[in-house]
Each structure stands twice: as structure tokens, then as C-alpha cells.
Amino acid sequence: MEDGTFTYNTSSDEENQLISVIYYTSLNTFTLTSNQFIGEETYDEDDVWESIEEGEFNHKTAIYISSIATVTSTENTFSYFNYNEYGGVFFIDSATFTDEGSTFLKNSALNGGVIYC
């Protein structure tokens, strides 16, 4: 994906539990270049800390990536992904991930901060 803007959306698992904003699985390579990923811009640091302390999460993660050989992120912006359980921006399962020149702004999670793998 290149030169796009992606705003808050959702996907669910088989039990209808919210997983992520974007979900990718079973690809050989996946490249993100010069995109903007924007979560919930109603970021409130006190609310984030309260949700973490109480174990209440809106999502498991923002971007779930599984079984992809190589994931490359270059000069993307990821902002306002909060209230996540695993990885404020990425939950990476069985993939090699590299990032160069991206900006991460006001993202948080109980486990993994920006990336959980």
C-alpha cells in the first residue's frame, strides 16, 4: 500500500470480538510506504491510563499481521491507536518486520507499546 490515508475501522474474529483496524494474513511480502494510519483522535491520556489499569480494551491491536514472510514499513505515520491489549500499532505473528523513517504519535497498549510480537 502506498500514499493512502486509513482511518478508524474494525474487523472481528469468529467470536465477534474486535481484533484490529486492519488485518493481513498469509502473504509472501507486505509493504507500507508513505501512508497515514489514524486511529481515534479523541486521545485522552488519563482515559488511556485508566483503561490499561482496569484491563478494558477496545481492540486487541490496530494492525494485525500474521504468517507474512517480510513486512516493510517506510515513512508512514501511525497516530492515535490506543486502548489496545497487544501492540498499540502492530501485532506481528510469524513475520519479519522492518521500519525506516516512520512516525509514531500517541499510540499505546498494555503489552508491546507500539509493536507486540
N, C-alpha and C positions, 0 to 999 in steps of 0.2 A: 504494500500500500504506500502511496506516495502523495504528498501535498493535499491531504484531506483534513477535515475537522470532524471529530466524532464527539457527540455529546451523550449525556446520560441515557442509557437504555438498559435492558436487562435480559438475562437468559436463566432458565431454571433447569434443575436436574429432574430425574424421573419421579422424585417425591415432591415435585413442585416447590423445591426450596431454591431461593435465589442463589445463583452461583456467581455470575460475573456480568460486567457490561459487555465484554467481547470474549468470545470463546473460540479457540482454534485447536484442532487436534488432527493428528495423522497426516502431516505434510512433510515433504523432504526438507524444504527450506522456507523460511518466512522472513520477509524483510519489511521493516517500517522505516520510512525516510521522510523527514520534514512534515510530519503530521502534528496536529493538536488534538489531544485527548482531554476532554473536560468533564469532570465528574459533577458533583453537586456544589454549586458555587455558594451555597449558604453555609460555608465553613464557619464554625464557631469552636474555637479551641477548647473552651470549657465543656461544650457538649461532647466533643471527641473524647476528652479525658473521662468524662462521666460514663460514656458508653463502654469504653475499654474497662474501666473499673467494675462496671456492672455486668460485663460479659454480654452486652447486647450489640449485635452486628446487623447491618442491613444487607451485607454481601459477604461472601467468602473471600472474594478478590475482585479487582477491576478487570484485569485481562488474564484469562486462564489459558495456558499454553501447555499442551501435552503431546508427547511422542512425535516431536519435530526434531530432526537431526540438528539443524542450525537455525538459530533465530538471531537476526542482526537488527539493531535499532540505531539509527543515526539522526542526530539533530531533530529529535522530536520534543514536544512539550507535553508533560503529563501533570495535570493540576486538579486539585480538589477531590481526590479519591480518598475517602475517609470511611469510618465506621466499618472497616473490613476486618475479618478474622485472620486471614492469611495473605500477607503481601498487600501493601497499600495500592500498588500498581500491578505487579505481576505475581502470579503463582505459576511457577515453572516446574513441570514434571517431565522427566526424561527428555531433556533438550540441552543443547549447548547454547548459551546466551552471551552476546557481547553488545555493549553500548558505547557509542562515542558521540560526545557533544550534545547529549540530550539534557533538558532542563526538567527538574522535578520540583514542584511547588505545592506545599501544603497537602502532602499525602501521608497517610498513617494507617497502621494496622496493629493489632495485638501481637501478632507473630510476623516477623520479617520486615517491618518498616516499609520499605519500597518494594523489595523482592523477597519472596519466600520460595525456597526450592528444596 
